[in-house]
Amino acid sequence: MANSNLSKTRRSYAEELRVAAPVRRDPAIVRAFASVPRERFLGPGPWLIRADMRNYRTPDSNPWWLYHNVLVSIDARKGINNGSPSMWAFLFDQLDFKPGERVLQVGAGTGYYTAILATLVGLRGRVHAIEFEKHLAARARANLTAWPQVKVVCGDASNFDAGEVDVVVVFAGGTHPAPLWLERLAPRGRLLMPLVADDRGGFMLKAVRRRGGFEAKAVSRCWFVLAKGFRTKNEASDLKKALAPLKGKLPALRGLHVGRISSAEKSNAFFIGRDFWLSRRS
């Protein structure tokens, strides 16, 4: 496909995400999706695509196939895919990115959404992208050479110290935020992560650092590949029990609280983790 036609296709894809996500607050997100070449991060085609709950192999290597709101397999054996573009467009729209901000991305994959994040914070910003799988980290590092504000690290993100950051975005399903992430969040810093049980189901948790604590909100339901390093079996079981009475509805949260919960506060808790708890709105 000629470059001019591909650029037009990419812009159409981004406009479709504006509606499908939807993107209501930050038009820079639409521009970022329109500018980042998805094919750069997915290897040569044909590609294994999942749409409408079915998998199929594209009949050829035309990158046109990638500019739709579909999942594209990265590692079929481990069930790892490139993620839903409309879901991430929606989630990024909740984070109010500003040029020059510092981002910690947990779970870089092959780097596609890393490039989107880097575009949103610009050359004055910084993105530390952490990937646990060595082969994916190597691919991401090679794919992201055009974004000098990105540093790709292979390792366990739960104990990686990126210094003070404005945003932490997590791309794997955990049962608790790593304490270091919360410690390093700047004032008004935002954390977005999937809290999921062992069936991969749960919700996207957004926490914002305010004076004296963290506001918390359940942004959307979600299903994610399970994380390594920031989940425990007991928390996963307790989370599933906490979610069951909601029958698919989102919990009404008030705050994220660091440390152990006191006996007096237990009646206000929606979920109690190992070193944190979530309070419910009254």
Secondary structure as the mmCIF struct_conf table of DSSP 4:
data_model
#
loop_
_struct_conf.conf_type_id
_struct_conf.id
_struct_conf.beg_label_comp_id
_struct_conf.beg_label_asym_id
_struct_conf.beg_label_seq_id
_struct_conf.end_label_comp_id
_struct_conf.end_label_asym_id
_struct_conf.end_label_seq_id
HELX_RH_AL_P HELX_RH_AL_P1 ASN A 3 ALA A 20
TURN_TY1_P TURN_TY1_P1 ALA A 21 PRO A 22
BEND BEND1 ARG A 25 ARG A 25
HELX_RH_AL_P HELX_RH_AL_P2 PRO A 27 SER A 35
BEND BEND2 VAL A 36 VAL A 36
HELX_RH_3T_P HELX_RH_3T_P1 ARG A 38 PHE A 41
BEND BEND3 LEU A 42 LEU A 42
BEND BEND4 PRO A 44 PRO A 46
STRN STRN1 LEU A 48 ALA A 51
TURN_TY1_P TURN_TY1_P2 ASP A 52 MET A 53
STRN STRN2 ARG A 54 ARG A 57
BEND BEND5 PRO A 59 ASP A 60
HELX_RH_3T_P HELX_RH_3T_P2 PRO A 63 LEU A 66
BEND BEND6 TYR A 67 ASN A 69
STRN STRN3 LEU A 71 ASP A 75
HELX_RH_3T_P HELX_RH_3T_P3 ALA A 76 LYS A 78
TURN_TY1_P TURN_TY1_P3 GLY A 79 GLY A 79
STRN STRN4 ILE A 80 ASN A 81
HELX_RH_AL_P HELX_RH_AL_P3 PRO A 85 PHE A 92
TURN_TY1_P TURN_TY1_P4 ASP A 93 GLN A 94
BEND BEND7 LEU A 95 LEU A 95
TURN_TY1_P TURN_TY1_P5 PRO A 99 GLY A 100
STRN STRN5 ARG A 102 VAL A 106
TURN_TY1_P TURN_TY1_P6 GLY A 109 THR A 110
BEND BEND8 GLY A 111 GLY A 111
HELX_RH_AL_P HELX_RH_AL_P4 TYR A 112 VAL A 121
TURN_TY1_P TURN_TY1_P7 LEU A 123 ARG A 124
BEND BEND9 GLY A 125 GLY A 125
STRN STRN6 ARG A 126 GLU A 131
BEND BEND10 PHE A 132 GLU A 133
HELX_RH_AL_P HELX_RH_AL_P5 LYS A 134 ASN A 143
TURN_TY1_P TURN_TY1_P8 LEU A 144 ALA A 146
TURN_TY1_P TURN_TY1_P9 PRO A 148 GLN A 149
STRN STRN7 VAL A 150 CYS A 154
BEND BEND11 GLY A 155 GLY A 155
HELX_RH_3T_P HELX_RH_3T_P4 ALA A 157 ASN A 159
BEND BEND12 GLU A 164 GLU A 164
STRN STRN8 VAL A 165 VAL A 170
BEND BEND13 ALA A 172 ALA A 172
STRN STRN9 GLY A 173 GLY A 174
BEND BEND14 THR A 175 HIS A 176
HELX_RH_AL_P HELX_RH_AL_P6 PRO A 179 ARG A 184
STRN STRN10 LEU A 185 VAL A 196
TURN_TY1_P TURN_TY1_P10 ASP A 198 ASP A 199
BEND BEND15 ARG A 200 ARG A 200
STRN STRN11 GLY A 201 ARG A 210
TURN_TY1_P TURN_TY1_P11 ARG A 211 GLY A 212
STRN STRN12 GLY A 213 TRP A 223
HELX_LH_PP_P HELX_LH_PP_P1 VAL A 225 VAL A 225
STRN STRN13 LEU A 226 LEU A 226
HELX_LH_PP_P HELX_LH_PP_P2 ALA A 227 ALA A 227
BEND BEND16 LYS A 228 PHE A 230
HELX_RH_AL_P HELX_RH_AL_P7 LYS A 233 LEU A 243
HELX_RH_3T_P HELX_RH_3T_P5 ALA A 244 LEU A 246
TURN_TY1_P TURN_TY1_P12 LYS A 247 GLY A 248
HELX_LH_PP_P HELX_LH_PP_P3 LYS A 249 PRO A 251
STRN STRN14 LEU A 253 VAL A 258
BEND BEND17 GLY A 259 GLY A 259
HELX_LH_PP_P HELX_LH_PP_P4 ARG A 260 SER A 262
HELX_RH_3T_P HELX_RH_3T_P6 SER A 263 ASN A 268
STRN STRN15 ALA A 269 ILE A 272
BEND BEND18 ARG A 274 ASP A 275
STRN STRN16 PHE A 276 ARG A 280
HELX_LH_PP_P HELX_LH_PP_P5 ARG A 281 ARG A 281
#
